[in-house]
Amino acid sequence: MSNQIPIATHKQGFVSAQRLDGGFVSALEKAALLRLASATPAWINSDHLTLLGFLAQCLAGICYGLSRWHRSALLFGILFISLNWLGDSLDGTLARFRNRQRPRYGFYVDHVADTIAALFLMAGLAFSGYVHPAIAFGMLVSFLMLSIEAYLATYTLGQFQLSYWKFGPTEIRILLIIGNIALVNHSVVKLFGVRFRLFDVGGSVAILGMTTMLVVSAISHTIKLYREETVA
């Protein structure tokens, strides 16, 4: 499925938005995805990969829920987070590699799937006992609000922001995997002499980070659009 972003449609076609990805691992990731695309069997297409990414993230959420009783489920969660990366990241690369792009369809389906899968993931975290439900809910709301800002900027500015301050979906998955490994042995951390759940701390930082990104992006884009469309 293509990651070309349509910002306007009409009878003749569409205009694609520029994809902006400056994550810490984006260069290595792009090289790896191209190799994977070239080695992907012909019977596998972008829709299969999109479905894989969606189901894998939902199953990662289920693993978090099951970890309430079986901590080993966290390790299975790592597997599904990795499969989510494979499906979610490779679908667009494969479509471009094979020149089988469907920009409007791909953009729509990818992000509807991401939205539903995010609900599964955060619900699993909330049920796991490793993070307070309010923090899991806060992460979901922050993610959705930042996503909405990105989609609006895609339409109005012609730029789709995949990463903010060197952090994108892949970097977040890496942090989740590291967190899962840490949770197997250490679910609690001590800060300033007070004990906190590890994922409560990580989730709070994530909420603060996404909220800050949202505010900064919203102000920056509002100013840019105001200057570009000043009315005399």
DRENPA-334616 format. One record per residue (C-alpha): residue number from 1; residue in three letters; x, y, z. Coordinates in steps of 0.25 Angstrom, whole numbers. Layout:
BEGIN
pos	code	u	v	w
NUM	ALA	X	Y	Z
...
This chain:
BEGIN
pos	code	u	v	w
1	MET	0	0	0
2	SER	6	13	-4
3	ASN	10	24	6
4	GLN	9	35	-5
5	ILE	0	45	2
6	PRO	-12	51	-6
7	ILE	-15	65	-2
8	ALA	-26	69	-13
9	THR	-34	60	-22
10	HIS	-42	63	-34
11	LYS	-46	56	-47
12	GLN	-32	57	-53
13	GLY	-25	51	-40
14	PHE	-18	57	-28
15	VAL	-6	65	-23
16	SER	3	57	-14
17	ALA	9	62	-1
18	GLN	23	62	3
19	ARG	27	51	13
20	LEU	36	57	24
21	ASP	43	46	32
22	GLY	55	50	40
23	GLY	55	39	51
24	PHE	68	34	58
25	VAL	68	21	50
26	SER	60	26	37
27	ALA	73	24	28
28	LEU	76	10	33
29	GLU	61	7	32
30	LYS	59	11	18
31	ALA	71	3	14
32	ALA	66	-9	21
33	LEU	52	-8	15
34	LEU	57	-7	1
35	ARG	64	-20	3
36	LEU	52	-26	9
37	ALA	43	-21	-3
38	SER	53	-27	-13
39	ALA	52	-41	-6
40	THR	37	-41	-3
41	PRO	30	-52	-11
42	ALA	21	-48	-22
43	TRP	9	-54	-16
44	ILE	10	-44	-4
45	ASN	5	-30	-7
46	SER	3	-17	1
47	ASP	-11	-21	6
48	HIS	-5	-34	12
49	LEU	5	-25	19
50	THR	-5	-15	24
51	LEU	-13	-26	30
52	LEU	-1	-32	36
53	GLY	3	-19	43
54	PHE	-12	-16	48
55	LEU	-14	-30	54
56	ALA	0	-30	60
57	GLN	-2	-17	67
58	CYS	-16	-22	72
59	LEU	-9	-35	77
60	ALA	2	-27	84
61	GLY	-10	-20	92
62	ILE	-16	-34	95
63	CYS	-2	-38	100
64	TYR	-1	-26	110
65	GLY	-15	-30	115
66	LEU	-10	-45	117
67	SER	2	-40	124
68	ARG	-6	-37	136
69	TRP	-6	-52	139
70	HIS	6	-57	131
71	ARG	18	-47	130
72	SER	23	-56	119
73	ALA	13	-50	110
74	LEU	21	-37	110
75	LEU	32	-45	101
76	PHE	21	-49	91
77	GLY	17	-35	91
78	ILE	31	-32	86
79	LEU	29	-41	74
80	PHE	16	-35	70
81	ILE	22	-21	72
82	SER	33	-25	62
83	LEU	22	-31	52
84	ASN	15	-18	53
85	TRP	27	-11	49
86	LEU	29	-20	37
87	GLY	15	-19	32
88	ASP	13	-4	35
89	SER	26	0	29
90	LEU	28	-9	18
91	ASP	14	-8	11
92	GLY	17	6	5
93	THR	31	2	1
94	LEU	27	-10	-6
95	ALA	16	-2	-14
96	ARG	26	8	-18
97	PHE	37	-3	-21
98	ARG	27	-10	-30
99	ASN	21	3	-36
100	ARG	7	-2	-31
101	GLN	3	11	-23
102	ARG	-11	14	-19
103	PRO	-9	27	-11
104	ARG	-23	31	-7
105	TYR	-26	17	-3
106	GLY	-13	14	4
107	PHE	-13	27	12
108	TYR	-28	25	17
109	VAL	-27	10	20
110	ASP	-13	11	27
111	HIS	-18	22	37
112	VAL	-31	16	40
113	ALA	-24	3	43
114	ASP	-14	11	52
115	THR	-25	18	59
116	ILE	-33	5	63
117	ALA	-20	-3	66
118	ALA	-16	9	75
119	LEU	-28	7	83
120	PHE	-25	-8	85
121	LEU	-11	-5	89
122	MET	-15	5	100
123	ALA	-26	-3	105
124	GLY	-17	-15	107
125	LEU	-7	-6	114
126	ALA	-18	0	123
127	PHE	-23	-15	126
128	SER	-9	-20	129
129	GLY	-7	-14	143
130	TYR	7	-8	138
131	VAL	1	5	135
132	HIS	-10	14	141
133	PRO	-22	14	132
134	ALA	-23	29	133
135	ILE	-8	29	127
136	ALA	-12	19	116
137	PHE	-24	28	113
138	GLY	-16	40	113
139	MET	-6	34	103
140	LEU	-17	30	94
141	VAL	-23	44	94
142	SER	-10	50	92
143	PHE	-7	41	80
144	LEU	-20	43	73
145	MET	-19	59	75
146	LEU	-5	59	69
147	SER	-10	50	58
148	ILE	-21	59	55
149	GLU	-11	71	54
150	ALA	-2	63	45
151	TYR	-14	60	35
152	LEU	-19	74	35
153	ALA	-5	79	32
154	THR	-4	69	21
155	TYR	-16	75	14
156	THR	-13	89	16
157	LEU	2	90	15
158	GLY	5	78	6
159	GLN	14	72	16
160	PHE	12	59	24
161	GLN	20	59	37
162	LEU	25	45	40
163	SER	34	48	51
164	TYR	36	59	62
165	TRP	49	63	68
166	LYS	55	50	63
167	PHE	44	41	68
168	GLY	35	34	59
169	PRO	27	21	59
170	THR	39	12	58
171	GLU	46	19	69
172	ILE	34	18	78
173	ARG	33	3	75
174	ILE	48	2	79
175	LEU	45	9	92
176	LEU	33	-1	95
177	ILE	42	-13	92
178	ILE	52	-8	102
179	GLY	41	-5	112
180	ASN	35	-19	111
181	ILE	49	-25	113
182	ALA	51	-17	125
183	LEU	37	-20	131
184	VAL	40	-35	131
185	ASN	50	-33	143
186	HIS	47	-18	148
187	SER	33	-13	147
188	VAL	36	-2	157
189	VAL	46	9	158
190	LYS	50	19	169
191	LEU	51	34	166
192	PHE	54	44	176
193	GLY	52	33	187
194	VAL	38	30	182
195	ARG	34	17	175
196	PHE	27	18	162
197	ARG	22	8	152
198	LEU	32	8	140
199	PHE	21	10	130
200	ASP	15	21	138
201	VAL	27	29	137
202	GLY	29	25	122
203	GLY	15	28	119
204	SER	15	41	126
205	VAL	28	45	118
206	ALA	21	41	105
207	ILE	8	49	108
208	LEU	17	61	111
209	GLY	25	59	99
210	MET	13	58	89
211	THR	6	69	96
212	THR	18	78	94
213	MET	19	74	79
214	LEU	5	77	77
215	VAL	5	91	83
216	VAL	18	94	75
217	SER	13	89	62
218	ALA	0	95	63
219	ILE	6	109	66
220	SER	16	108	55
221	HIS	6	103	45
222	THR	-4	114	49
223	ILE	6	125	47
224	LYS	11	119	34
225	LEU	-3	118	28
226	TYR	-7	132	33
227	ARG	6	138	26
228	GLU	3	130	13
229	GLU	-12	135	13
230	THR	-11	149	19
231	VAL	-24	157	15
232	ALA	-21	171	11
